[in-house]
Amino acid sequence: MMRSLTLSAAVVSTVTAFTEAIADATGGRITDAPREAATAMADPEFDRRMNALGQTNDQATMRGSWVPLSTEFEHGNYGGNSTTLHISYPACTPEHDVLTRVNLDVSENLGQWNDKISSFRSYGDCQVNHYEHFDFRGDSTDWSNSSGWFGSMNDKTSSIEWQ
């Protein structure tokens, strides 16, 4: 059975270069990400490195470190502005049976992303579901680890879950 946890430790990285956003989102563990987000999304080595960050069971390594959950994009095909959401504990692993959630329209840091997300990529074996309405209601994208286009859910996300 899964427990629910509201994503309160998420920090939005909204800096000009994707490289800087990833350095912030990973607590400085990845400082050489591609400058452009679309380039990073097509790079299997970047994907492998991001996924590996949430897979450690070494609590000493994880203490004080950020674990990226997903990068959300303003446009389809991983284009436009992006934000990388991260938390301070490993998520989406059998050892951490937690459903992480956030309501975009009431989040102090994420309110600007309400009804603006068109694509995403998750990390660390996370499956993500984007919902049309606050409190995880309405239409949804269904569970996935990546989507280059939301179709009828384009620019409608108001809450997100990770598992």
DAKAKA-V125731 format. One record per helix or strand. SS is the DSSP state (hx for helix, st for strand). FROM is the first residue (numbers start at 1). TO is the last residue. Records with the same first field share a line. If there is no record, write none. Layout:
SS->FROM-TO ; FROM-TO
This chain:
st->3-6 ; 67-75 ; 79-87 ; 93-93 ; 96-96 ; 98-103 ; 119-122 ; 128-133 ; 137-140 ; 144-144 ; 146-147 ; 159-162
hx->18-25 ; 37-41 ; 44-53 ; 59-62 ; 111-113 ; 151-153
